[in-house]
Amino acid sequence: MVRSQNRRRLALASGLAVAALTLAACSSGDSTGDASSDASTGASSGGSLLIGTTDKITTIDPAGSYDNGSFAVMNQVYPFLMNSPYGSSDVEPDIAASAEFTSPTEYTVTLKPDLKFANGDDLTSSDVKFTFDRMMNIFESGADDGNGPGSLLYNLDSVDAPDDLTVVFHLKSADDQVFPQILSSPAGPIVDEEVFSADSLTPDADIVAANAFAGQYTITSYDQNNLISYQANPEYQGILGAAKTDMIDVQYFADASNLKLAIQEGDIDVAFRSLDATSIADLRTDSNVNVVDGPGGEIRYIVFNFDTMPYGATTADADPAKALAVRQAAADLIDRQEIADQVYQDTYTPLYSYVPDGLTGATQSLMDMYGDGSGGPDADAAAKVLADAGVQTPVALSLQYNTDHYGPGSGDEYALVKDQLEASGLFTVDLQSTEWVQYSKDRTSDVYPAYQLGWFPDYSDADNYLTPFFLIDNFLGNHYVNQDVNDMILEQAVTTDSAARTSLIEDIQDAVAADLPTIPLLQGAQVAVTGTDVMGASDTLDASFKFRYGALYKG
């Protein structure tokens, strides 16, 4: 599928206001200082750990995946120009010595000298230019099958490498202060131009065989979605410093019940993503483990495909007004608090807008516009909106969800959504589940009229809950087009006045809530469960939302 960028380019060419946004930052934890001192020695502290997860990997080629399971691997093995130190949501130069705006539309990065990949290849500005040229080329050609993070580079025009240590990013809009965060996102891992294909995805086996890594760890053994073995990388020169544990194995579990049993019985040292709420509540009472909580920006939501949903653009009875009424009625009927209480025992909380609570600009747009006005459902309101639009009821809605990526609670969550929609008599819901590897392909191929997704943020700013979803060319690929929303999203990223930017973010949420391309449901926290002898989890469960294995060690 080839995705045209023309409309986005035209919008960006309009000369939006200059920005100097201040991103909120948490204070760094003590481990940041330890890591910096370790970096000078280039040596880890030895030892080994076994981590368990139910997350799934799509690919470890950064151009081909935009999911938490894949990014979890990338965070360990690839270098970034900008990154967040432990305990912070702010970004700083990582393998860069410096990074700054040298003109309103030029962001210049100077690399540290003598950088190398683990295979011995020099890491220079040529690799950086190759990385971003490749990312944009693969995204624009559709060679990522709709699963890559290239949409995050919407403001990048071109990249120059005037010498081995200097990289100049030419931006379409001036002083884009979100751009440093983008360099720490899934669009930012730096790859080896001697290994990776310039115009297609490189197989995982080829990446591992070539040892094309320059992060805290390298991969020594790779059995996708079964077992990955990592070795601390003595060549890493980034801000995280040397890994505190020399050898890490990550075991992939088919379901959360087995993951819970493994951490309870001491078969693994750390369990991270995704234990269900009942298991977490039970483990909090187990003296043999520690449950560690961290700030979370995770959200869960329903996506509507504007082409294939009831009355969608490519259906036999296409009618945009009726399609909107169907989405509005669903928003009127969903009871988020019931889902949070019954399914997740309040490890998730209701989410009533597109930017989660705690970030600047977050609103409760959907609470005001749908249901009973206080967060609860309203069947009468749903019936009225359907009747006013001439929609015959019950509406037949196909709804897809996934359990092996978003956890076993998804089954109960979507069974309850089905019950809430059908209890009104206004919907009949065909509820189906598909395994993640197939699911991630189907959702961008117009297979699902409505479906579950979750989001684990790339960076800690409201922009990251707007740009990937609601630009005309977006990660969802659900055919949502609103030029006004598109333009407001681009404008907020370069608005210098903080109050004006906040107002724009609020207006965007109201405008998107009126269209309902997605219905946000829940907001969650980060939770890791460790053996009592494992330290460092609290250091990496920070507002960067990146779980870095290098912080973990046995005390």
Protein Blocks (a to p, Z undefined) as FASTA:
>chain_A
ZZdfklmmmmmmnopaddddddddddddfklmmmmmmmmnopaeejjdddddfbdcfbfc
fklgccfklmmmmmmmpccfbdcdehiabdcdfkbmbdcdfbfkbccddddehiacfkop
acdfklmmmmmmmmmmmmmnopnnopacklmmmmpmbdcdfbfkbccdddfbghiaklmm
mmmmmklpccdfklpcfkbccdfklmmmnopafbfbdcfbdcehibccddddfkbccfno
pafbfbdcddddfbfklmmmmmmnopafbdghjadfklmmmmmmpmkbccdddddfbdcd
ddddfklmghiakbmklcfklmmmmmmmmmmmpcfklmmmmmnnopaccdfbfbdghiah
iacfklmmgcjhnopacfklmmmmmmmnopacdddddddddfklnojklmmmmmmmmmmm
mmnopaccddddddfklmmmmmmnopambdcdddddfbdcfklmmmmmmmmbdfklnopa
cfklmmmmmmmmmcfblklmmmmmmmmmmmmmmnomaccfbdcdddddddfkbghklmmm
cckopacfklgccZZ
